Structures are given as C-alpha cells and as structure tokens.
Amino acid sequence: DSDAIKVSLSDCLACSGCITSAETVLLEAQSIDEFKQQVAACAQSGGRRAVVVSVAPQSRASLAYAAGLSTLDAAKRLTGFFKAMGVARVYDTTAARDFSLLEAREEFVERFRASKAANNNQNDQNNQNNATPNPLPVLASACPGWVCYAEKQSPAVLPHISHVKSPQQIMGTVVKRRVAAALGLDPGAVFHVAVMPCYDKKLEASREDFREGDGDGAPVPDVDCVLTTGEVAELLAGAFGVAVAEKDGYSSEVGGLLEGAGALARCDPAPLDGWLASLGTGVRPRTMADMDTDADMDDADVDASNDDEWVWGCDSK
C-alpha cells in the first residue's frame, strides 16, 4: 500500500485534471518559451534552419473577434507579427482541412461499398460471420481527446475511427515535405509550430504515430510545437508590454485572450503566404474539388523549386 503509483503520459486521458512529470516535460516542449528559443536558434543558424507557423482558422477567428478586426486583417497582422519575430512562413490550415475532408469522404465511400458488397454476398457463410475490418459508421479522428479516450476506455470503437489524419497533422506533413523542400532544407531543419484552439492538440503532436524519418533516418515530428489561441494572445501581450490581469496568481485565459488580442491590432500587417494570399485579390484559388483527374493532381505536385505558388498553401516565394 505504501508503493507510489506512477502515472505516465500514456495513461493520460487529456482531461486537464492533473499534471504529471511526463506532462510537465511535454508542456515545456510545447510552450511559448520553447517557441522563442527555436526562433532565436534559427535566426543564428545562417539559414540552415527555419521556423514555420500554421494557424487554424478557429484561432484566427477568435483573435480577430476579440480584437475587433476582420479575419483577413487579423491574418495579415498575425503574419506580420510572426515574421517580425523571425518566422520564415505563416500558413493557414484551411487547405489541410480540405485535404482531410476529401480523404474522409473517400474512406467512407470505400467502406460503404465494401459493406454493401458483403451484405449482398449472403451465400458466403464466412462473410456473414466475420466482422468487417473497417465497419460503419465511420467516426471522426480529428479530435485527439476523443481518440485518446477511445484508446484507453472504449477500444471496441477503434475499428470505426477514421484512418485520416487531422488537419493539424496533414499540415505538418505538408510543411515537413513541401515547405521544407521549398526552403531548401531537410525536414528536421524546419521547426513547425501549429496555432490551435485546443490544448489536446499538444498531445496529438507528441504522438509517435506522427513522426517520420528524414534523410538520416531520425524520427522527425510532423508538428514540433503547438501553441493555443490563448498562448498566442499571451505572446502578443508580452511583445507589446500589455499586462495580463491575474487572479489568485494565475492569469485568466479569457482575460489574456482579450488583452492580447488588443495588442494584435497594433501589429503591422504583412503580405499573406500560401492559400490566404489570394483573399481580397479577386482571384479564386484552386481547390481539391477542382482537381478530379490524375493529370491535375500531377500538375499540383510540382517541383518545390517552381516559382509558381503551390495551390495547397506552400508557395516558394
């Protein structure tokens, strides 16, 4: 009875109810301080390393609303703020969301057809008795808190969970492959920061599932660091010397968001990168829906050294 109970990150249900030593290490690696250290290190690398930021539309919309800005204006000011710090590229994750939705659609169609074929083959006794490997209904996989809960508490539903990556992780793959190549860097030399509305996204980024080997075979995470909307607001407040009100020694997430968002209005706007660069220009960006043929997909998968903007938000300019 006197033995201490050890709780590790693998036991975490993402309930935010406790902080273990493993979670402390995780939070240190997914923090404002780590982001600042990486920006400083990349600035001193002589172009051998770079920081790339991708912003979720939900986070951008929250900051825009709190600051009294349009979402387009907020995007420009966020881009200007991050680039003034030394960030190489600032992208929007909307294109990654389109990828995720279309891949989820394809997965559902495949499962539906397989299920229909199995039901029609009533003479096959084995087909009737054996469970379908990818059954219906298909449950979304974009929420890491839900996936974590299902893995720990309801493993029976795991076959129903979609195999498609979340927009955050799809964007991570794009950044580490396409953007890194456009910058002339190895995937491991690009520090990818995702701005997301949920703390559980930090757990998602830390999963071993989302690490791939680079040229040296070393595992490289798709997303190196996740900052929440509130943390970006805190970053903005600190940059402009805006005091965040505290209660009982702790800052209020809502209060920090409002005060930090006010500082966003003081940032100088900058030209947008990637997909968002077409907003306000009257030029409609090509979307996944426009590309129904293999030839179109081959055209989209252009060499990263091409001077034309890559439609998915990874321009080389």
Backbone torsions as a table, in degrees:
resi	resn	phi	psi	omega
1	ASP	NA	-22.7	-177.1
2	SER	-83.6	-10.7	-179.4
3	ASP	-68.1	136.6	179.1
4	ALA	-73.8	142.7	177.2
5	ILE	-89.1	125.2	-179.3
6	LYS	-97.2	127.5	178.4
7	VAL	-118.4	123.3	-178.4
8	SER	-110.0	176.4	-179.3
9	LEU	-63.0	-29.2	179.7
10	SER	-68.2	-17.9	177.6
11	ASP	-89.4	-6.0	-173.2
12	CYS	-70.7	135.3	176.1
13	LEU	-103.9	11.8	177.0
14	ALA	58.6	38.5	-179.0
15	CYS	-92.1	-7.3	-179.2
16	SER	62.2	23.9	-177.8
17	GLY	-91.4	-13.1	-178.6
18	CYS	-154.2	166.3	175.9
19	ILE	-128.5	114.3	177.1
20	THR	-96.5	173.1	179.3
21	SER	-62.4	-37.6	179.5
22	ALA	-66.3	-39.2	178.4
23	GLU	-68.5	-32.5	177.6
24	THR	-62.3	-43.4	176.7
25	VAL	-61.7	-42.0	179.3
26	LEU	-61.6	-47.4	-177.5
27	LEU	-65.5	-32.1	176.7
28	GLU	-66.5	-34.5	178.9
29	ALA	-80.8	-15.9	-178.8
30	GLN	-119.2	59.4	-171.6
31	SER	-136.6	169.6	176.6
32	ILE	-62.4	-41.6	-178.9
33	ASP	-61.7	-42.2	178.6
34	GLU	-64.2	-40.4	177.9
35	PHE	-60.2	-46.8	-179.8
36	LYS	-62.9	-41.4	179.8
37	GLN	-63.3	-40.1	-179.8
38	GLN	-69.2	-38.7	176.8
39	VAL	-61.6	-44.2	179.7
40	ALA	-64.9	-41.3	-179.8
41	ALA	-65.4	-40.4	179.2
42	CYS	-67.2	-35.0	178.8
43	ALA	-64.9	-27.8	-179.3
44	GLN	-95.7	3.8	-175.4
45	SER	-86.8	-5.2	-178.7
46	GLY	68.6	32.3	179.2
47	GLY	85.1	3.8	-179.6
48	ARG	-84.6	-11.5	177.3
49	ARG	-139.4	160.0	-179.3
50	ALA	-152.9	152.3	175.1
51	VAL	-107.7	131.1	177.1
52	VAL	-122.5	132.6	-179.4
53	VAL	-113.4	134.4	171.9
54	SER	-119.5	133.5	-173.4
55	VAL	-114.0	128.0	176.2
56	ALA	-70.8	141.9	179.1
57	PRO	-61.5	-29.0	178.0
58	GLN	-65.3	-41.6	179.5
59	SER	-67.6	-42.5	179.3
60	ARG	-61.8	-42.0	-179.4
61	ALA	-66.5	-39.0	179.2
62	SER	-64.0	-45.3	179.5
63	LEU	-65.6	-39.5	179.5
64	ALA	-63.6	-44.0	-179.2
65	TYR	-64.3	-44.7	-178.3
66	ALA	-66.9	-28.8	-178.9
67	ALA	-91.3	-6.3	-177.7
68	GLY	72.3	31.4	-179.0
69	LEU	-113.0	160.0	169.6
70	SER	-73.5	158.7	-179.6
71	THR	-64.2	-33.7	178.6
72	LEU	-67.1	-44.7	178.9
73	ASP	-64.1	-40.8	178.5
74	ALA	-62.5	-39.9	179.0
75	ALA	-62.4	-42.9	179.5
76	LYS	-64.9	-40.6	-178.5
77	ARG	-73.3	-35.3	173.9
78	LEU	-63.8	-41.5	177.5
79	THR	-61.2	-45.2	178.6
80	GLY	-62.9	-39.7	-179.7
81	PHE	-64.1	-50.0	-177.8
82	PHE	-67.1	-39.6	-179.4
83	LYS	-69.8	-31.0	175.6
84	ALA	-65.7	-26.1	177.2
85	MET	-77.4	-21.1	-178.3
86	GLY	119.6	8.5	178.6
87	VAL	-73.0	137.5	-175.8
88	ALA	-77.4	-43.0	-177.9
89	ARG	-140.2	146.9	175.3
90	VAL	-129.5	116.3	-175.5
91	TYR	-117.8	163.4	175.5
92	ASP	-104.2	145.7	-176.8
93	THR	-91.8	10.4	-178.8
94	THR	-61.6	-41.3	179.6
95	ALA	-63.4	-38.3	176.8
96	ALA	-64.7	-35.4	176.3
97	ARG	-63.8	-40.2	176.9
98	ASP	-61.1	-44.0	175.5
99	PHE	-54.3	-49.9	-176.1
100	SER	-61.4	-44.2	-179.2
101	LEU	-64.7	-41.9	-178.5
102	LEU	-70.9	-38.1	176.5
103	GLU	-67.3	-37.2	177.0
104	ALA	-64.5	-38.1	177.1
105	ARG	-62.3	-45.0	-179.7
106	GLU	-63.5	-39.8	179.7
107	GLU	-64.4	-42.2	179.5
108	PHE	-62.9	-43.9	-179.8
109	VAL	-60.7	-43.0	178.7
110	GLU	-62.6	-43.8	179.8
111	ARG	-66.8	-39.4	-179.3
112	PHE	-63.9	-44.6	179.8
113	ARG	-65.3	-40.0	178.8
114	ALA	-65.0	-40.5	179.3
115	SER	-66.7	-40.6	179.5
116	LYS	-65.6	-41.1	179.4
117	ALA	-64.8	-38.2	179.6
118	ALA	-67.0	-38.0	179.8
119	ASN	-69.8	-33.0	-179.7
120	ASN	-74.3	-23.5	-177.8
121	ASN	-90.5	66.6	-173.7
122	GLN	-74.6	-14.3	-178.5
123	ASN	-81.7	-12.8	-179.2
124	ASP	-88.7	102.6	-176.5
125	GLN	-62.1	-39.5	-179.9
126	ASN	-63.4	-36.0	-179.3
127	ASN	-66.3	-30.6	-179.3
128	GLN	-77.0	-33.8	-173.8
129	ASN	-89.0	-27.1	-176.9
130	ASN	-88.6	139.4	-179.7
131	ALA	-72.5	144.2	175.8
132	THR	-68.5	131.5	-177.0
133	PRO	-62.9	-30.2	178.7
134	ASN	-126.1	79.2	-171.6
135	PRO	-77.5	167.8	172.6
136	LEU	-98.4	154.3	-1.8
137	PRO	-76.8	164.7	176.2
138	VAL	-93.2	126.0	-179.8
139	LEU	-102.0	139.4	-175.8
140	ALA	-62.9	149.2	-178.0
141	SER	-118.1	10.0	-173.7
142	ALA	-76.5	-21.9	-177.6
143	CYS	-94.7	111.8	-178.1
144	PRO	-67.3	-28.7	176.8
145	GLY	-63.9	-42.4	178.8
146	TRP	-66.7	-44.7	-179.7
147	VAL	-62.4	-43.1	179.2
148	CYS	-62.3	-43.1	178.8
149	TYR	-63.3	-44.0	-179.6
150	ALA	-62.9	-40.8	179.7
151	GLU	-63.9	-36.8	-175.4
152	LYS	-89.0	-34.7	-170.6
153	GLN	-116.2	-25.6	-176.4
154	SER	-136.3	62.9	-177.5
155	PRO	-60.6	-19.1	-179.1
156	ALA	-65.0	-23.8	-178.2
157	VAL	-89.1	-5.8	-175.3
158	LEU	-58.0	-38.9	178.0
159	PRO	-62.5	-21.2	-179.6
160	HIS	-83.8	-16.9	-175.9
161	ILE	-74.7	135.6	-178.7
162	SER	-59.4	146.8	177.7
163	HIS	-86.8	-1.4	-174.8
164	VAL	-79.7	137.4	176.4
165	LYS	-65.8	157.5	174.4
166	SER	-73.7	161.4	176.5
167	PRO	-54.4	-36.9	178.9
168	GLN	-59.5	-47.4	-176.0
169	GLN	-75.9	-30.8	174.0
170	ILE	-64.2	-43.1	177.6
171	MET	-62.9	-35.0	177.0
172	GLY	-62.1	-42.2	177.4
173	THR	-63.0	-42.5	179.4
174	VAL	-63.0	-45.3	-178.6
175	VAL	-63.2	-46.1	-175.6
176	LYS	-72.7	-22.7	178.9
177	ARG	-100.3	-60.4	-173.2
178	ARG	-77.0	-49.8	-176.6
179	VAL	-68.2	-41.9	178.2
180	ALA	-58.6	-42.9	178.7
181	ALA	-65.1	-38.9	179.0
182	ALA	-64.2	-31.5	179.3
183	LEU	-87.1	-3.6	-179.0
184	GLY	72.8	31.2	-176.3
185	LEU	-123.6	157.3	171.4
186	ASP	-74.1	155.0	179.9
187	PRO	-54.6	-38.2	-178.9
188	GLY	-69.5	-15.7	-179.6
189	ALA	-88.7	-4.3	178.3
190	VAL	-105.9	120.8	177.3
191	PHE	-94.7	110.1	-174.8
192	HIS	-97.3	122.6	179.3
193	VAL	-112.5	126.4	178.1
194	ALA	-108.1	129.5	175.7
195	VAL	-97.0	114.7	-172.5
196	MET	-129.8	158.1	-177.9
197	PRO	-84.0	-2.2	-171.9
198	CYS	-134.1	137.9	179.0
199	TYR	-66.3	-27.4	-179.9
200	ASP	-62.1	-20.9	178.4
201	LYS	-64.8	-23.2	174.8
202	LYS	-65.5	-41.6	177.2
203	LEU	-63.9	-40.6	179.6
204	GLU	-61.4	-45.0	-178.6
205	ALA	-64.0	-26.4	-176.6
206	SER	-85.3	-6.7	-176.7
207	ARG	-66.8	141.6	178.5
208	GLU	-67.3	-20.7	179.6
209	ASP	-59.8	-28.5	-172.2
210	PHE	-107.8	43.6	173.9
211	ARG	-126.7	135.6	180.0
212	GLU	-130.8	151.8	-179.6
213	GLY	-75.1	141.7	174.5
214	ASP	-92.6	-158.6	-177.2
215	GLY	-60.3	-28.6	-179.2
216	ASP	-92.9	1.0	-179.7
217	GLY	83.7	-0.9	179.4
218	ALA	-74.4	139.2	179.7
219	PRO	-67.8	127.1	-179.2
220	VAL	-118.2	123.6	179.6
221	PRO	-70.1	145.2	174.9
222	ASP	-63.2	-39.9	179.6
223	VAL	-125.6	120.9	-176.6
224	ASP	-84.4	-31.2	-175.2
225	CYS	-152.2	139.8	175.8
226	VAL	-118.3	127.7	173.4
227	LEU	-112.9	133.1	177.8
228	THR	-78.2	168.2	177.2
229	THR	-57.2	-42.7	179.7
230	GLY	-64.2	-36.2	179.1
231	GLU	-69.2	-36.3	176.0
232	VAL	-66.2	-39.3	176.1
233	ALA	-62.1	-39.9	176.7
234	GLU	-65.1	-38.5	177.1
235	LEU	-63.0	-42.2	177.8
236	LEU	-64.7	-43.8	-179.9
237	ALA	-61.4	-41.7	179.5
238	GLY	-66.4	-36.6	-178.2
239	ALA	-67.0	-30.2	-177.6
240	PHE	-107.8	10.3	177.0
241	GLY	67.5	29.9	178.4
242	VAL	-87.4	121.9	-179.5
243	ALA	-75.1	128.5	177.5
244	VAL	-94.5	120.9	-177.5
245	ALA	-62.0	139.3	-179.6
246	GLU	-118.2	151.9	176.9
247	LYS	-132.2	121.5	-177.4
248	ASP	58.5	34.7	176.5
249	GLY	85.5	-1.1	-178.6
250	TYR	-123.2	140.7	177.7
251	SER	-78.6	147.4	178.5
252	SER	-83.7	130.0	179.3
253	GLU	-57.9	-45.0	-179.3
254	VAL	-67.3	-45.4	179.3
255	GLY	-62.8	-41.1	178.5
256	GLY	-64.7	-37.8	179.1
257	LEU	-63.1	-46.3	-178.1
258	LEU	-64.9	-43.9	-177.6
259	GLU	-71.3	-40.7	178.0
260	GLY	-67.7	-37.5	178.7
261	ALA	-64.5	-33.9	175.7
262	GLY	-60.9	-35.1	177.9
263	ALA	-69.5	-27.4	178.6
264	LEU	-59.7	-36.0	-179.3
265	ALA	-65.2	-15.8	-179.7
266	ARG	-93.7	-4.7	179.2
267	CYS	-77.4	145.6	175.2
268	ASP	-75.9	131.5	178.4
269	PRO	-70.3	156.9	178.7
270	ALA	-139.0	156.3	177.0
271	PRO	-57.7	142.6	-176.6
272	LEU	-82.0	151.3	176.5
273	ASP	-97.9	152.7	168.5
274	GLY	62.0	-136.8	-171.8
275	TRP	-57.2	-42.4	-176.0
276	LEU	-70.1	-15.3	-177.1
277	ALA	-62.8	-21.2	-178.5
278	SER	-83.9	-13.8	-177.9
279	LEU	-68.1	135.1	178.9
280	GLY	82.1	-0.2	-178.6
281	THR	-99.7	-12.5	-176.1
282	GLY	83.5	-0.9	179.4
283	VAL	-99.7	122.2	-178.4
284	ARG	-82.2	123.3	178.0
285	PRO	-70.3	147.6	175.0
286	ARG	-71.5	141.9	-178.2
287	THR	-118.9	173.8	177.6
288	MET	-58.2	-34.8	-177.7
289	ALA	-65.3	-24.2	179.9
290	ASP	-76.4	-13.1	-171.7
291	MET	-113.6	89.8	-177.2
292	ASP	-104.0	-6.4	-176.4
293	THR	-113.9	156.9	177.7
294	ASP	-62.5	-34.3	180.0
295	ALA	-64.0	-41.1	178.6
296	ASP	-64.1	-40.6	179.9
297	MET	-65.8	-37.4	176.9
298	ASP	-64.3	-38.1	178.5
299	ASP	-65.0	-35.2	-178.8
300	ALA	-70.7	-32.5	-176.8
301	ASP	-86.6	58.0	-175.5
302	VAL	-78.0	165.5	175.5
303	ASP	-61.3	138.5	-176.2
304	ALA	-65.8	-15.9	-179.7
305	SER	-84.9	-4.1	179.2
306	ASN	-62.8	140.0	-178.0
307	ASP	-77.0	-15.9	-179.8
308	ASP	-74.7	147.1	179.4
309	GLU	-66.3	132.5	177.3
310	TRP	-78.1	129.1	-168.5
311	VAL	-59.6	-26.9	-174.3
312	TRP	-83.5	5.3	176.2
313	GLY	104.8	22.4	-176.8
314	CYS	-128.4	61.4	-178.8
315	ASP	-71.8	153.5	-179.2
316	SER	-97.0	7.3	-179.4
317	LYS	-85.6	NA	NA
